[in-house]
Each structure stands twice: as C-alpha cells, then as structure tokens.
C-alpha cells in the first residue's frame, strides 16, 4: 500500500490529537491522583473526576475539529 501525502497528513494530525489526549490523561492522573489504596487500586479525587470528564469532552470536540480540518484540506464539503 502506497501512502500518499494526504494520507500521511491525516495520520499525523490524528496521532497528534490522540497524543494531546494521552498527555492530558497523564496530567489529570498526576495532578488529581490520590495514590494506591490498600488493595493496590489508584483513585482520583472528586475534582479529578470532573477534570477527566472535561478532558473527554474536549477530546470529542478536538476530534470533530480535526475531522472538519481534514475534510476542508481534502477539498470535500462533507455532503454525502
């Protein structure tokens, strides 16, 4: 399979968006993590749960914006 410039751009932009999400997960975990409990589980403070929900919502919006960008860069209008 030959990877053209457009497919390479889609891969790079999508991976960058996922990398931002993973870095956000690590930041939320390190900022709001309460440490390991007696059975070894790691939990979040209540504010960490809110931050995690906000991060997930932001990721959904980011991926929607990435999709719009890639459609416009491809020259399509998004209609079926």
Steps between C-alpha positions, in 0.01 A plus 500: 500500500642832394451784747444830323545846651133538590485173693825590677347835604189324634712256699722771648213730596299215654798367695579850627142537629520162675838593647347820644228284661752254648709785641181644648419165662846485652470859625161437660623178659813657641322814618190344656613144578467407865748211492461129542242367742538193722422260217724679250234696309567860406220751534429860409389782724147625426640802314703255291180333385367833381829572325489158334147558370609841370800341332281239331260769377790707374640198317167442325492864390865485393437194284198670342716802416771272362239335280379836369859608434580182312182527290582857405863417430380217276269737313174326588196672639388209715177429312407144413 
